[in-house]
Amino acid sequence: MTDPICPLCDRPIPPDVPQSEHHLIPKLKGGKGGPTVLLHHICHREIHATLSEAELARSYNTPDALKAHPRLAKFFKWVAKRPPGFASKVPGKRRQR
């Protein structure tokens, strides 16, 4: 069986690397029980460091929309060159409230 592929950075997600389920519509915005995607933990953290729950619910509720966000696109392109288990310190919240 092959490892699942992260829909954002297109790297495989082996069972032994940090991973998490991302709710395409945030639970706080009505997405509880809604569609989720399996992501590398580092990709998931970058999404939440970049976008608010409201932005995620309103405009970035598909993998394609997330990949189209300018800052996230740059990050996913950068991390795609790293090994699947790559982890890095993602600074705290970077978005402006």
Phi and psi restraints in degrees (value plus and minus 20) as a CYANA .aco file:
   2 THR   PHI    -109.7   -69.7
   2 THR   PSI     135.4   175.4
   3 ASP   PHI     -90.8   -50.8
   3 ASP   PSI     128.5   168.5
   4 PRO   PHI     -83.2   -43.2
   4 PRO   PSI     137.1   177.1
   5 ILE   PHI    -128.2   -88.2
   5 ILE   PSI     113.9   153.9
   6 CYS   PHI     -87.3   -47.3
   6 CYS   PSI     103.5   143.5
   7 PRO   PHI     -90.7   -50.7
   7 PRO   PSI     -26.3    13.7
   8 LEU   PHI    -121.3   -81.3
   8 LEU   PSI     -66.5   -26.5
   9 CYS   PHI    -124.5   -84.5
   9 CYS   PSI     -26.0    14.0
  10 ASP   PHI      44.6    84.6
  10 ASP   PSI       0.4    40.4
  11 ARG   PHI    -115.9   -75.9
  11 ARG   PSI     132.3   172.3
  12 PRO   PHI     -86.1   -46.1
  12 PRO   PSI     134.4   174.4
  13 ILE   PHI    -137.3   -97.3
  13 ILE   PSI      67.4   107.4
  14 PRO   PHI     -84.2   -44.2
  14 PRO   PSI     135.5   175.5
  15 PRO   PHI     -82.2   -42.2
  15 PRO   PSI     -41.0    -1.0
  16 ASP   PHI    -115.0   -75.0
  16 ASP   PSI     -13.3    26.7
  17 VAL   PHI    -124.2   -84.2
  17 VAL   PSI     133.0   173.0
  18 PRO   PHI     -79.3   -39.3
  18 PRO   PSI     107.3   147.3
  19 GLN   PHI    -164.1  -124.1
  19 GLN   PSI     140.3   180.3
  20 SER   PHI    -175.9  -135.9
  20 SER   PSI     136.8   176.8
  21 GLU   PHI    -107.6   -67.6
  21 GLU   PSI     110.8   150.8
  22 HIS   PHI    -127.8   -87.8
  22 HIS   PSI     104.8   144.8
  23 HIS   PHI     -96.4   -56.4
  23 HIS   PSI     100.3   140.3
  24 LEU   PHI     -82.6   -42.6
  24 LEU   PSI     -54.1   -14.1
  25 ILE   PHI    -132.0   -92.0
  25 ILE   PSI      99.3   139.3
  26 PRO   PHI     -72.8   -32.8
  26 PRO   PSI     122.5   162.5
  27 LYS   PHI     -75.2   -35.2
  27 LYS   PSI     -58.1   -18.1
  28 LEU   PHI     -86.9   -46.9
  28 LEU   PSI     -37.1     2.9
  29 LYS   PHI    -129.7   -89.7
  29 LYS   PSI       4.6    44.6
  30 GLY   PHI      75.2   115.2
  30 GLY   PSI     -10.2    29.8
  31 GLY   PHI    -111.5   -71.5
  31 GLY   PSI     -15.6    24.4
  32 LYS   PHI     -80.1   -40.1
  32 LYS   PSI     106.3   146.3
  33 GLY   PHI      62.5   102.5
  33 GLY   PSI     -21.0    19.0
  34 GLY   PHI    -105.2   -65.2
  34 GLY   PSI    -192.7  -152.7
  35 PRO   PHI     -86.8   -46.8
  35 PRO   PSI     123.7   163.7
  36 THR   PHI    -149.3  -109.3
  36 THR   PSI     140.8   180.8
  37 VAL   PHI    -151.0  -111.0
  37 VAL   PSI     124.2   164.2
  38 LEU   PHI    -103.8   -63.8
  38 LEU   PSI     107.2   147.2
  39 LEU   PHI    -149.8  -109.8
  39 LEU   PSI     140.5   180.5
  40 HIS   PHI     -83.0   -43.0
  40 HIS   PSI     124.9   164.9
  41 HIS   PHI     -79.4   -39.4
  41 HIS   PSI     -59.0   -19.0
  42 ILE   PHI     -83.8   -43.8
  42 ILE   PSI     -57.5   -17.5
  43 CYS   PHI     -87.7   -47.7
  43 CYS   PSI     -61.7   -21.7
  44 HIS   PHI     -82.7   -42.7
  44 HIS   PSI     -64.4   -24.4
  45 ARG   PHI     -84.4   -44.4
  45 ARG   PSI     -56.6   -16.6
  46 GLU   PHI     -84.3   -44.3
  46 GLU   PSI     -58.9   -18.9
  47 ILE   PHI     -77.2   -37.2
  47 ILE   PSI     -70.1   -30.1
  48 HIS   PHI     -95.6   -55.6
  48 HIS   PSI     -39.3     0.7
  49 ALA   PHI     -98.4   -58.4
  49 ALA   PSI     -39.0     1.0
  50 THR   PHI    -121.2   -81.2
  50 THR   PSI     -61.6   -21.6
  51 LEU   PHI    -138.8   -98.8
  51 LEU   PSI     126.9   166.9
  52 SER   PHI     -99.7   -59.7
  52 SER   PSI     145.5   185.5
  53 GLU   PHI     -79.7   -39.7
  53 GLU   PSI     -60.5   -20.5
  54 ALA   PHI     -83.7   -43.7
  54 ALA   PSI     -62.6   -22.6
  55 GLU   PHI     -83.8   -43.8
  55 GLU   PSI     -60.8   -20.8
  56 LEU   PHI     -82.1   -42.1
  56 LEU   PSI     -66.1   -26.1
  57 ALA   PHI     -86.1   -46.1
  57 ALA   PSI     -61.3   -21.3
  58 ARG   PHI     -98.8   -58.8
  58 ARG   PSI     -68.4   -28.4
  59 SER   PHI    -144.3  -104.3
  59 SER   PSI     -36.6     3.4
  60 TYR   PHI    -146.1  -106.1
  60 TYR   PSI      35.1    75.1
  61 ASN   PHI    -127.7   -87.7
  61 ASN   PSI       3.1    43.1
  62 THR   PHI    -159.6  -119.6
  62 THR   PSI     135.2   175.2
  63 PRO   PHI     -77.3   -37.3
  63 PRO   PSI     -58.4   -18.4
  64 ASP   PHI     -84.4   -44.4
  64 ASP   PSI     -60.4   -20.4
  65 ALA   PHI     -85.2   -45.2
  65 ALA   PSI     -60.9   -20.9
  66 LEU   PHI     -82.8   -42.8
  66 LEU   PSI     -62.1   -22.1
  67 LYS   PHI     -87.5   -47.5
  67 LYS   PSI     -41.4    -1.4
  68 ALA   PHI    -105.3   -65.3
  68 ALA   PSI     -34.6     5.4
  69 HIS   PHI     -86.3   -46.3
  69 HIS   PSI     108.9   148.9
  70 PRO   PHI     -74.7   -34.7
  70 PRO   PSI     -67.8   -27.8
  71 ARG   PHI     -91.4   -51.4
  71 ARG   PSI     -59.5   -19.5
  72 LEU   PHI     -87.0   -47.0
  72 LEU   PSI     -59.0   -19.0
  73 ALA   PHI     -78.6   -38.6
  73 ALA   PSI     -63.1   -23.1
  74 LYS   PHI     -83.3   -43.3
  74 LYS   PSI     -63.4   -23.4
  75 PHE   PHI     -83.6   -43.6
  75 PHE   PSI     -67.7   -27.7
  76 PHE   PHI     -83.3   -43.3
  76 PHE   PSI     -55.8   -15.8
  77 LYS   PHI     -85.6   -45.6
  77 LYS   PSI     -61.3   -21.3
  78 TRP   PHI     -86.0   -46.0
  78 TRP   PSI     -68.8   -28.8
  79 VAL   PHI     -91.5   -51.5
  79 VAL   PSI     -42.4    -2.4
  80 ALA   PHI     -81.1   -41.1
  80 ALA   PSI     -43.2    -3.2
  81 LYS   PHI    -105.0   -65.0
  81 LYS   PSI     -23.7    16.3
  82 ARG   PHI    -115.5   -75.5
  82 ARG   PSI     139.3   179.3
  83 PRO   PHI     -85.1   -45.1
  83 PRO   PSI     137.1   177.1
  84 PRO   PHI     -75.9   -35.9
  84 PRO   PSI     -52.8   -12.8
  85 GLY   PHI    -107.2   -67.2
  85 GLY   PSI     -14.8    25.2
  86 PHE   PHI     -78.3   -38.3
  86 PHE   PSI     111.2   151.2
  87 ALA   PHI    -153.0  -113.0
  87 ALA   PSI     124.3   164.3
  88 SER   PHI    -163.7  -123.7
  88 SER   PSI     135.4   175.4
  89 LYS   PHI     -90.5   -50.5
  89 LYS   PSI      99.5   139.5
  90 VAL   PHI    -115.1   -75.1
  90 VAL   PSI      99.3   139.3
  91 PRO   PHI     -76.0   -36.0
  91 PRO   PSI     144.1   184.1
  92 GLY   PHI     -78.1   -38.1
  92 GLY   PSI    -185.7  -145.7
  93 LYS   PHI     -74.1   -34.1
  93 LYS   PSI     107.5   147.5
  94 ARG   PHI    -130.2   -90.2
  94 ARG   PSI     -34.0     6.0
  95 ARG   PHI     -98.6   -58.6
  95 ARG   PSI     133.1   173.1
  96 GLN   PHI    -106.8   -66.8
  96 GLN   PSI     117.3   157.3
